[in-house]
Amino acid sequence: FLERLWSMRHVTNLNKGKIFVTVISGLSRQGREAVQSSVAVELAMERTKLIAQLQIEGNVPCLTCGYGDDCWGSGARRLHPGQKTSADLCVPVESQPVWAEASDTGGVIRRWFNGDLTELPDVGLKIEQNQPA
């Protein structure tokens, strides 16, 4: 997806100033943060306004596939050693902090579109001003 933005950046920079929110899902916090960082760099090159970066703690499908206890490659056994594989071990997104963060971000966007905010937050990377836009 990000490489496809090149055609919009080349010469005319059609993405400049557009607002973005990233939502990254995965098992590893370290992995999610690495992806967020990489995406933030790409969006900074686009001169966009990254207003929020949300992370969802993911779940392995092995918790619900029915073979998690017997499968040689089950991620559930690695994440929950000694426990019987069960959907009860899933972490619902509704109980994660990201649920409230997403709602708050939506509220910020709504207030901005309604004219109640004059400026949006910017959590993205800053590109030096002397670089071409």
N, C-alpha and C positions, 0 to 999 in steps of 0.2 A: 504493500500500500504506500509506504513512505517514498519509495523510489518513483512512484507514479506522480508524486507531487512536483517532480522536476519540471514537467512541461508547463505547469502553472507558475513556477518560479522563474523560469527562463525568460529573460528580457522584461516581461511585464509584471512579474511578482503579484499575481492575482490573489495569493493567500495572505499577503501582508495585512496585518491588523485583524484578521479573522480570529474569533475566539474558539478555543479548543479545550476540551476536558478529556483526559485519558482515563481509561478504566482497564486495569491490568489484573488478570486472574491467574493464580498458580499456587502450587503447593509451598514453594520455598520463598520466604520473605526476601532472601538475598537475590534470588532469581527475579522476583517481581521488581525489586528496586533497580536491578541492572537494566531490565527492559524499560522501566520508567525513565531512567537516565538517558538511555539511547534514544528513546522517542523524543524526550525533551530537547536533545541536541538537534535532531532533525527539524523539530518544530521551530526552534530558535533560528535555524538557517532559513526557514520560510518567513521569518519575521512575524510570526503569529503571536497571539496573546494566549498563553497557556494559563487558564484560571484555576484549574484544580487537577490533581493527580490522585486518582482513587485506586485502592488495592482491595481485591477480594481474595480471601484465603480460600483456595480451591479444595476439592475433595477428589480422591482417586475413585474412578468408576468401580474398582474392585470391591468397594463397600456395598454395592448394590447389584453386582452382576450375577451373584449366586455361586461363583467359583473362587472367590477371594481366599478361602481357607485352604484350598487345594492347588491353586495355580502356582507354578514355579516362579512366575515373574510378578506376583502380586505386590503392588505397592502398599496395600493395606497391611500386610504382614510386617513390612519394614517400618511403616509409620506407627503401627499399633501392635508392637510385639507382645505375644502372649495373650492377646485378646481375640475373641471370636469376631470374625468379620460380620459387620452389621451396619445397616443404614443408620442405626442409632449413633454411630461414631461420626456421621457427617456433620459438618459445621454449616448450619443454614446461614445464608447471606443476611437474612433479616436480623440475626442476632449479632452480626459483626458491626464494628464502628462505621464501616463504609456505608451502611444503610442510611444513617443519620447524615453523614458527610455528603452523600449524593442528594439527599433531600435539601440540605442547606445550600449546596451548589445550585440546584434548580431554583431555589428561592432567590439567590443572588442574580441569576440570569433573568428571572422574571422581573425583578425590581429594576434591572438595567434596561430591559426592553420597555418597561412601563415608564421609564424616565425618572424613576425614584432614586437611581444611583447615577452619578456622573462619571464614575471610574470603576473599572473592574479590578479585582486582585490580579496579580501577575506572579505566578510561581515558577515561571519558566526561566531558562538561562538567559543571561544578557549577552548580546553580541556587541563587540566594540563598535562604536559609532563610525569609525573611519573605514569600515569595510563597506563595500557596495551593497545597496539594498536589494 
